[in-house]
């Protein structure tokens, strides 16, 4: 009887994954922190799933063509590919959320060099998060692939 009471308590106290988190414990650990990115620098045009998939393919191709092995990977999930997941492949690259944010800052440099932000005169203000928001991603999940996952929710 005590065993059943303990099991019941464990189930009641365990974090509950929402319907949107059906990939928890398969692609990434439980969400341990969250933030909302609510800055809108431009109203995003309708962006089809294919554009988001192509974007991820470009990122992945660039990583695979680099001389060093990738230390993290990008992939998307969801019916419209609106969840971007960024997973570390080693224990050092995302050892902390602060290191993961440094990678986001590094990705911002690439975004600012891109032709789109230069054409739109946004190269001095746009960030990697702005690009994801403009491409109609709903969320970015950053994980060390071991113990933590950080969710960035994009408002439009």
Backbone as a ProteinNet text record, in pm:
[ID]
protein_1_A
[PRIMARY]
XXXXXXXXXXXXXXXXXXXXXXXXXXXXXXXXXXXXXXXXXXXXXXXXXXXXXXXXXXXXXXXXXXXXXXXXXXXXXXXXXXXXXXXXXXXXXXXXXXXXXXXXXXXXXXXXXXXXXXXXXXXXXXXXXXXXXXXXXXXXXXXXXXXXXXXXXXXX
[TERTIARY]
81.8	0	85.9	192.9	281.8	347	379.2	437.6	343.8	214.9	117.2	100.2	104.7	94.7	215.6	333.9	454.2	447.9	399.1	384.4	285.8	174.5	74.2	132.5	207.5	271.2	370.3	449.5	547	477.4	367.1	293.6	231.6	181.2	118.9	220.9	340.2	441.8	530.2	523.2	606.2	563.5	657.8	620.2	528.2	426.6	331.5	365.3	386.5	415.8	284.4	282.3	161.9	152.4	40.7	22.1	127.8	175.7	278.8	415.9	430.9	559.5	564.5	506	505	643.6	739.2	875.2	965.9	912.2	988.9	1027.4	1148.9	1207.8	1231.8	1211.3	1250.9	1360.4	1330.4	1428.8	1503.9	1446	1509.5	1452	1529.5	1479.5	1365.6	1303.9	1197.5	1242.4	1146.7	1173.2	1209.4	1325.1	1368.9	1364.7	1357.4	1346.3	1281.5	1222.4	1151.3	1167.6	1150.6	1143.1	1054.6	1005.9	924.5	996.8	1011	1070.3	954.6	928.3	808.4	838.5	963.7	998.2	960.6	894.2	857.5	918.4	1020.9	1084.2	1015.9	948.3	868.3	757.5	642.8	535.8	573.7	581.6	626	522.7	570.1	478.5	442	337.9	307.2	428.2	472.3	590.8	554.7	567.9	533.1	636.5	593.6	678.3	806.4	796	912.1	1025.5	992.2	1094.6	1171	1098.7	1164.5	1252.8	1204.4	1283	1408.1	1393.9	1510.7	1613.2	1564.8	1653.4	1735.8	1671.8	1742.8	1839.7	1800	1889.7	2014.1	1997.6	2112.4	2206.1	2150.2	2233	2309.8	2240.2	2302	2410	2382.9	2481.7	2606.9	2589.8	2705.5	2787.8	2720.7	2792.9	2869.5	2805.5	2868.9	2983	2980.2	3087.8	3205.8	3187.8	3296.5	3401	3525.7	3631.1	3612.3	3554.7	3535.2	3399.4	3389.5	3261.3	3165.1	3036.7	2938.8	2934.6	2916.1	2903.9	2758.9	2671	2528	2454.7	2329.5	2249.1	2118.3	2065.9	1935.1	1840.4	1717.6	1612.9	1479.7	1375.7	1244.4	1145.7	1042.1	933.8	802.8	696.4	563.6	507.6	377	307.7	355.6	377.1	423.3	571.9	644.6	788	812.3	727.2	736.8	812.7	860	945.9	1086.1	1179.6	1320	1388.9	1459.9	1530.9	1679.8	1754.5	1899	1957.9	2024.9	2073.3	2225.4	2286.9	2432.2	2469.6	2585.5	2635	2750	2792.5	2894.6	2860.3	2933.5	2901.7	2956.3	3030.8	3092.5	3019.1	2971.9	2921.1	2803.9	2711.5	2598.3	2602.6	2720	2733.1	2645.8	2618.8	2529.7	2440.8	2333.1	2245.5	2320.9	2414.3	2491.4	2576.3	2631.8	2708.6	2616.1	2498.5	2401.4	2363.2	2343.7	2311.7	2427.7	2550.2	2666	2661.9	2618.7	2602.4	2495.7	2386.9	2282.6	2340.1	2426	2489.6	2580.5	2650.3	2736.2	2653	2539.5	2450.8	2395.2	2380.3	2333.7	2429.3	2558.7	2657.7	2630.5	2603.8	2574	2447.1	2346.6	2219.5	2239.5	2316.7	2337.4	2414.5	2496.5	2571.6	2484.7	2372.2	2285.7	2223.8	2197.3	2142.9	2007.2	1921.6	1787	1790.7	1866.9	1869.9	1941.3	2036	2100.7	2005	1929	1830.5	1723.1	1686.1	1582.5	1639	1769.7	1838.4	1819.8	1829.5	1814.5	1944.5	2052.3	2176	2232.3	2192.8	2243.4	2152.7	2032.2	1939	1888.3	1888.2	1830.3	1918.8	1853.5	1922	1875.8	1939.2	1897.6	1752.2	1714.1	1574.8	1478.9	1518.9	1434.7	1412.5	1517.9	1504.7	1405.8	1419	1327.6	1183.4	1164.2	1029.6	974.1	1056.7	1013.2	981.6	1046	1020.8	903.4	835	714.8	740.6	858.5	878	798.2	733.5	660.3	752.5	853.4	942.1	1077.2	1175.4	1309.3	1335.8	1379.6	1418.3	1568.2	1638.5	1783.2	1810.1	1888.8	1912.4	2055.6	2102.2	2231.9	2218.4	2093.9	2069.7	2087.4	2095.9	2125.5	2041	2045.1	1979.3	1881.5	1895.8	1811	1768.3	1655	1603.3	1547.2	1584.6	1534.8	1442.7	1323.8	1227	1220.6	1229.4	1207.6	1080.2	978.1	851	850	813.2	810.5	667.8	646.4	515.7	520.6	403.4	393	286.3
-120.5	0	126.6	123.4	239.1	261.3	150.1	161.3	235.8	202.4	267.6	415	447.2	586.8	665.8	604.6	670	690.5	590.9	602.3	711.8	717.9	820.8	959.9	976.9	1106.5	1143.1	1046.4	1073.8	1118	1053.4	1091.1	1229.4	1262.2	1392.2	1505.5	1475.7	1580.1	1591.4	1496.2	1497.8	1612	1673	1777.9	1719.6	1795.9	1751.5	1818.7	1738.5	1793.4	1829.5	1944.7	1985.6	1910.5	1925.8	1859.5	1905.5	2028.9	2081	2020.6	1954.5	1899	1748.6	1699.4	1554.2	1500.5	1588.9	1545.9	1544.6	1590.3	1588.8	1445	1427.9	1299.1	1208.8	1260.2	1187.4	1266.8	1392.9	1477.2	1567.8	1594.9	1684.2	1658.1	1696.1	1681.7	1781	1767.1	1857.8	2003.4	2090.7	2235	2279.7	2342.9	2388.4	2539.9	2611.9	2757.6	2805.5	2925.3	2980.2	3131	3183.7	3328	3354.9	3476	3516.9	3627.2	3609.4	3712.4	3785	3907.5	3978	4102.1	4123.8	4237.3	4203.4	4295.8	4276.6	4391.2	4360.4	4466.2	4483.5	4381.7	4385	4282.3	4312.2	4212.3	4105	3980.8	3875.9	3845	3823.8	3780.4	3634.2	3585	3442.2	3360.4	3270.8	3192	3044.5	2980.5	2838.7	2749.1	2630.9	2529.8	2506.8	2504	2475.9	2576.2	2700.9	2803	2770.9	2731.8	2696.2	2572.5	2475.6	2353	2386.5	2469	2509.4	2583.2	2668.7	2741.6	2643.8	2543.9	2444.6	2364.9	2333.9	2261.8	2344.5	2475.3	2562.9	2565.9	2579.4	2579.5	2448.3	2338.5	2206.5	2184.2	2222.5	2207	2287.2	2410	2493.4	2426.9	2368.9	2300.5	2179.8	2101.9	1980.4	2010	2127	2165.1	2230.4	2266	2325.8	2218.1	2259	2159.7	2083.7	2147.2	2081.2	2011.5	1910.1	1843.3	1936.8	1932.1	2016.5	1983.7	2086.6	2067.3	2075.2	2115.9	2118.5	2100.9	2061.9	2041.4	2118.2	2154.7	2217.1	2117	2111.9	2039	2096	2067.7	2122.7	2009.9	2043.4	1949.9	2026	1952.6	2011.9	2004.3	2010.6	1997.3	2098.6	2221.1	2324.8	2351.8	2262.9	2282.5	2416.9	2450.5	2580.2	2573.7	2455.5	2442	2412.1	2500.8	2479.3	2428.2	2317.4	2256.8	2265.7	2310.9	2324.9	2238.9	2130	2032	2022.1	2028.4	2012	1867.4	1849.5	1714.9	1674.2	1765.9	1730.9	1798.2	1763.7	1812.7	1951.6	2009.4	2138.8	2256	2240	2353.2	2423.2	2349.4	2407.2	2365.2	2367.1	2326.9	2414.4	2537.5	2627.2	2700.7	2755.4	2836.9	2959.2	3010.4	3126.7	3095	2975.9	2936.2	2920	2869	2855.6	2993.2	3089.1	3225	3287	3250.9	3299.7	3246.3	3122.3	3067	3146.2	3184.1	3264	3398.5	3457.8	3584.5	3564.3	3452.4	3423.2	3403.5	3338	3320.3	3454.2	3549.2	3683.1	3749.2	3726.1	3783.6	3735.8	3607	3552.1	3612.7	3630.3	3687.5	3829.3	3907	4046.7	4061.5	3962.8	3965.8	3926.1	3863.7	3815.7	3929.1	3901.4	4001.9	4054.8	3970.4	4014.9	4130.2	4116.7	4222.3	4346.7	4330.6	4447.8	4520.5	4445.9	4507.6	4581	4526.9	4587.1	4691.7	4717.1	4811.3	4773	4644.3	4593.7	4533.9	4543.5	4476.4	4524.6	4642.2	4692.8	4658.7	4609.6	4582.2	4438.8	4370.3	4236.1	4134	4034.7	3924.7	3792.6	3686.4	3553.4	3528.9	3575.5	3560.6	3636.1	3755.9	3831.2	3751.8	3688.8	3609	3493.8	3425.1	3313.6	3362.8	3477	3533.3	3569.2	3630.4	3666.6	3543.8	3432.3	3309.1	3230	3289.9	3232.4	3104.7	3095.9	2989.4	3027.9	2932.8	2957.1	2953.1	2864.7	2849.9	2793.8	2823.1	2767.7	2693.4	2570.4	2491.7	2469.2	2515.6	2500.3	2401.4	2297.2	2195.7	2144.7	2106.9	2041	1893	1849.4	1711	1613.6	1666	1579.8	1614.4	1741.8	1776.6	1893.2	1982.2	2100.5	2135.9	2205.6	2261.2	2399.3	2495	2632.6	2660.4	2712.7	2744.3	2894.5	2936.6	3075.3	3076.1	3141.9	3152.3	3285	3279.1	3398.4	3448.4	3574.1	3637.2	3715.8	3723.6	3800.8	3905.6
0	0	0	78.5	84.5	-51.8	-121.5	-254.1	-348.6	-344.8	-431.3	-396.4	-268.8	-226.8	-277.7	-269.8	-320.1	-470.5	-543.3	-688.1	-724.2	-652.7	-677	-652.7	-544.3	-516.3	-626.7	-672.1	-778	-905.4	-938.8	-1059.2	-1047.4	-929.5	-909.2	-907.3	-860.1	-848.6	-971.8	-1061.8	-1182.4	-1273.6	-1344.9	-1440.1	-1546.5	-1580.6	-1680.6	-1812.6	-1914.5	-2048.1	-2115.3	-2179.3	-2250.4	-2382	-2451.7	-2580.3	-2680.1	-2664.8	-2754.7	-2726.5	-2614.1	-2574.6	-2593.6	-2700.4	-2720.1	-2751.2	-2777.7	-2807.6	-2684.9	-2570	-2445.8	-2413.6	-2370.8	-2334.5	-2454.7	-2573.5	-2693.6	-2765.9	-2799.3	-2866	-2769.3	-2654.8	-2558.1	-2419.6	-2314.9	-2177.4	-2149.8	-2034.6	-1991.9	-2005.4	-2033.7	-2038.4	-1896.5	-1882.1	-1750.3	-1735.3	-1849.1	-1844.2	-1973.4	-1966.6	-2082.1	-2087.4	-2206.5	-2225.4	-2345.9	-2355.8	-2469.3	-2542.1	-2672	-2757.6	-2823.3	-2778.9	-2825.1	-2908.2	-2939.6	-3024.9	-3169.1	-3235	-3375.2	-3454.5	-3535.1	-3614.5	-3749.4	-3795.3	-3918	-3902.7	-3956.4	-3956	-4056.8	-4010.3	-4101.8	-4209.4	-4331.4	-4437	-4412.8	-4476	-4462.4	-4508.5	-4423.4	-4453.1	-4455.9	-4571.1	-4578.8	-4510.8	-4478.5	-4414.2	-4493.8	-4624.9	-4710	-4687.6	-4659.4	-4635.3	-4507.6	-4402.6	-4276.4	-4293.9	-4367.5	-4390.6	-4471.8	-4574.6	-4654.3	-4568.1	-4479.1	-4388.2	-4304.6	-4249.2	-4167.8	-4253.7	-4375.5	-4466.3	-4498.3	-4515.6	-4542.4	-4421.6	-4302.4	-4181.1	-4167.4	-4187.9	-4172.6	-4277.7	-4401.2	-4508.7	-4476.4	-4428.8	-4392.9	-4282.5	-4184.5	-4077.2	-4130.6	-4216.9	-4267.6	-4363.6	-4427.9	-4519	-4447.3	-4322.7	-4244.7	-4212.7	-4192.1	-4165.8	-4033.7	-3934.9	-3804.8	-3800.3	-3717	-3697.5	-3624.9	-3659.1	-3588.8	-3440.1	-3360.5	-3215.3	-3170.5	-3262.7	-3234.8	-3366.4	-3357.2	-3477.9	-3467.2	-3583.9	-3596.6	-3660.2	-3611.7	-3681.9	-3638.2	-3715.6	-3682.2	-3660	-3588.7	-3560.7	-3568.2	-3564.2	-3570	-3710.3	-3717.2	-3845	-3947.8	-3905.8	-3997.3	-3986.4	-3917	-3892.2	-3823.8	-3726.5	-3658.5	-3525.8	-3489.4	-3372.4	-3420.6	-3389.8	-3423.4	-3297.9	-3312.1	-3199.6	-3227.9	-3130	-3138.2	-3026.9	-3064.1	-2967	-2972.3	-2855.2	-2844.2	-2871.9	-2931.8	-2960	-2868.5	-2781.9	-2683.7	-2550.3	-2448.1	-2314	-2285	-2375.3	-2348.8	-2413.3	-2536.8	-2614.1	-2544.9	-2490.3	-2418.1	-2271	-2213.7	-2073.7	-1984	-2029.2	-1955.2	-2054.9	-2005.3	-2088.9	-2141	-2064.2	-2105.2	-2228.3	-2234.7	-2352.9	-2473.1	-2449.6	-2559.1	-2611.9	-2522.1	-2566.1	-2643.1	-2609.7	-2684.6	-2828.4	-2845.6	-2980.6	-3055.8	-2987.6	-3052	-3096.5	-3013.9	-3051.5	-3172.5	-3177	-3291	-3417.7	-3406.9	-3521.9	-3570.4	-3478.9	-3515.6	-3613.9	-3596.1	-3688	-3830.1	-3844.9	-3977.9	-4035.5	-3951.3	-3995.6	-4046	-3973.6	-4011.5	-4141.7	-4174.5	-4300	-4418.7	-4391.9	-4499	-4578.6	-4702.7	-4792.4	-4751.6	-4693.5	-4658.2	-4559.7	-4451.8	-4351.2	-4401.1	-4490.7	-4549	-4642.9	-4723	-4811.4	-4732.2	-4618	-4534.5	-4437.3	-4444.9	-4356.6	-4208.8	-4181.1	-4045.1	-3990.6	-4064.5	-4026.2	-3892.6	-3848.1	-3720	-3602.6	-3629.3	-3519.7	-3515.5	-3628	-3634	-3563	-3504.1	-3436.5	-3496.8	-3454.7	-3498.5	-3457.6	-3339	-3294.5	-3386.6	-3430.4	-3524.1	-3651.7	-3702.2	-3823.1	-3802.1	-3689.8	-3662.5	-3652.5	-3591.1	-3579.9	-3717.2	-3802.3	-3937.2	-4022.8	-3991.3	-4066.4	-4008.9	-3911.8	-3850	-3771.4	-3708.7	-3610.8	-3487.3	-3425.5	-3301	-3180.8	-3187.8	-3073.2	-3116.2	-3032.4	-3043.4	-2914	-2925.6	-2809.1	-2816.4	-2713.5	-2705.6	-2592.6	-2622.6	-2519.8	-2521.2	-2404.4	-2395.9	-2432.9	-2454.9	-2492.8	-2378.8	-2257.5	-2142.9	-2020.4	-1978.6	-1853.2	-1861.3	-1958.9	-1961.1	-2102.5	-2109.2	-2233.5	-2204.1	-2286.2	-2273.3	-2392.5	-2364.7	-2469.4	-2489.7	-2617.2	-2654.7	-2737.6	-2687.7	-2758.4	-2834.5	-2963.5	-3046.9	-3062.7	-3024.3	-3044.1	-3173.5	-3236.7	-3361.1	-3346.8
[MASK]
++++++++++++++++++++++++++++++++++++++++++++++++++++++++++++++++++++++++++++++++++++++++++++++++++++++++++++++++++++++++++++++++++++++++++++++++++++++++++++

